[in-house]
Amino acid sequence: MTARRESTATCGRIWPGMPGPPPYPSALKEARGYPDHRRRNRAEPLAAPLASLEPPANLPPAAADIWRELAPIAAQVGVLDQMGARLFGGACRLQALAESHLAVAEAQKPGAKPGPSLWAGVKCLDKAAGFWSRFGMDPASRTRVRVGGTEDQGDELEAFRRAHPRRARQQAAE
């Protein structure tokens, strides 16, 4: 029996050393409609929704502005709750930090060698993108979310594929 190999590098992951892709929030899985037909975790702890969408008091002003812009969207989808508020705040901080570093880099003279602010800004944007994807805020996560009632219900082929996913995959492979 071979042991399961775990990554030792972070590779942009929030939890280093865990194999496989990071899990998505159940609210996003619900919106996607469970395309892989796996069981839902019925014992998952449910967090209460946020009482207020006002940013936490410890956020800097630039991060609080990002919170005010994006928190209503995340709360409407159902991925921002009391348990995820700190992580969402961290994403807002990273985004604000990236924007401030990039503003410093853009203010440099044209043709000058890029300074460390450009590197820091790009690094912060990369890390913030990892946080935003956890909340379904990036284009790749958004394309996989399906909102009820948007599919063409009259299409017989799509109805067959939904009813018989394995057979539809076998026919597609042939």
C-alpha positions in Angstrom: 0.0 0.0 0.0 1.4 3.4 -0.9 1.1 6.3 1.4 -0.8 9.4 0.2 1.8 12.0 -0.7 1.2 15.5 0.7 2.5 18.7 -0.5 5.2 20.3 1.5 5.1 23.6 -0.4 2.2 26.0 0.1 1.6 26.5 -3.7 -0.7 29.4 -2.9 -2.9 27.3 -0.6 -4.3 28.7 2.6 -3.7 25.4 4.5 -0.2 24.2 3.5 0.4 20.5 3.4 -3.2 19.4 2.7 -3.5 17.3 -0.5 -6.0 18.2 -3.2 -7.8 21.3 -4.1 -9.1 23.5 -1.3 -12.8 22.9 -0.4 -15.4 25.4 -1.5 -18.1 26.9 0.8 -21.3 24.9 1.0 -23.3 27.9 -0.2 -21.3 27.9 -3.5 -21.8 24.1 -3.8 -25.6 24.6 -3.3 -25.6 27.3 -6.0 -23.6 25.0 -8.4 -26.1 22.2 -7.9 -23.6 19.5 -6.9 -22.4 18.7 -10.4 -20.2 15.8 -9.1 -23.1 14.2 -7.2 -21.2 13.9 -4.0 -23.0 13.7 -0.7 -23.4 16.9 1.2 -22.0 17.1 4.7 -25.1 17.1 6.8 -23.1 17.6 10.0 -21.4 20.8 8.8 -21.4 23.5 11.4 -23.6 26.4 10.3 -22.7 29.9 11.2 -25.1 32.6 11.9 -25.4 35.4 9.3 -23.7 38.6 10.1 -25.8 41.0 12.1 -24.5 44.0 10.3 -22.5 44.4 7.0 -20.5 47.2 8.5 -16.8 46.6 8.4 -15.0 45.5 11.6 -13.5 48.4 13.6 -10.0 47.0 13.3 -9.9 47.3 9.4 -7.9 50.2 8.0 -10.0 52.8 6.0 -8.9 51.5 2.6 -9.8 47.9 3.6 -13.1 49.1 5.1 -14.0 50.7 1.7 -13.4 47.4 0.0 -15.5 45.6 2.7 -18.4 48.0 2.0 -18.1 47.4 -1.7 -17.9 43.5 -1.6 -19.6 42.4 1.6 -23.2 42.9 0.4 -22.4 40.8 -2.7 -20.9 38.0 -0.6 -23.7 38.1 1.9 -26.3 38.0 -0.8 -24.7 34.8 -2.3 -24.6 33.4 1.2 -20.8 32.9 1.7 -20.2 35.7 4.2 -21.3 34.7 7.8 -19.9 35.2 11.3 -17.3 32.4 10.8 -16.0 33.8 7.5 -15.9 37.5 8.5 -12.3 37.4 9.7 -11.1 35.7 6.5 -13.1 38.1 4.4 -11.5 41.0 6.4 -8.1 39.6 5.7 -8.9 39.5 2.0 -10.0 43.1 2.2 -6.7 44.0 3.9 -4.6 42.2 1.3 -6.5 43.9 -1.5 -6.1 47.4 0.0 -2.4 46.7 0.6 -1.9 45.6 -3.0 -3.7 48.7 -4.3 -1.5 51.0 -2.1 1.8 49.2 -3.3 0.7 49.4 -6.9 -0.2 53.1 -6.6 3.4 53.7 -5.3 4.8 51.7 -8.2 2.7 53.6 -10.8 3.9 56.9 -9.4 7.5 56.2 -10.3 9.1 58.0 -13.2 8.4 56.4 -16.7 11.3 54.3 -17.7 12.7 53.9 -14.2 13.6 50.4 -12.9 10.6 48.9 -11.1 11.0 49.1 -7.3 10.0 46.6 -4.6 6.5 48.2 -4.4 5.6 46.6 -7.7 6.7 43.2 -6.6 4.9 43.6 -3.2 1.7 44.8 -4.9 1.7 41.8 -7.3 2.4 39.4 -4.5 -0.5 40.8 -2.4 -2.8 40.7 -5.4 -1.9 37.1 -5.9 -2.6 36.2 -2.3 -5.8 38.2 -2.3 -7.0 36.4 -5.4 -6.7 33.1 -3.4 -8.9 34.5 -0.7 -11.5 35.9 -3.1 -11.8 32.6 -4.9 -12.8 31.0 -1.6 -15.8 33.4 -1.5 -16.6 32.9 -5.2 -15.5 36.4 -6.1 -13.3 35.7 -9.0 -14.4 35.0 -12.6 -13.5 31.3 -12.6 -15.5 30.6 -9.4 -18.4 32.7 -10.7 -18.7 30.8 -14.0 -19.3 27.6 -12.1 -22.2 29.0 -10.1 -25.6 28.3 -11.5 -28.6 30.3 -10.3 -31.9 28.4 -10.4 -34.2 28.9 -13.3 -31.5 30.1 -15.8 -31.3 26.8 -17.7 -33.5 26.0 -20.7 -36.0 23.5 -19.1 -37.5 22.6 -22.5 -34.3 21.0 -23.9 -34.9 17.2 -23.9 -31.2 16.4 -24.2 -30.3 18.5 -21.2 -33.1 16.9 -19.2 -31.7 13.4 -20.1 -28.2 14.5 -19.2 -29.4 15.7 -15.8 -31.3 12.5 -15.2 -28.6 10.1 -16.4 -25.2 11.8 -15.8 -23.1 8.6 -16.1 -24.7 7.6 -19.4 -24.4 11.1 -20.8 -20.6 11.1 -19.9 -20.2 7.7 -21.6 -21.9 8.9 -24.8 -19.8 12.0 -24.8 -16.6 9.9 -24.6 -17.6 7.8 -27.5 
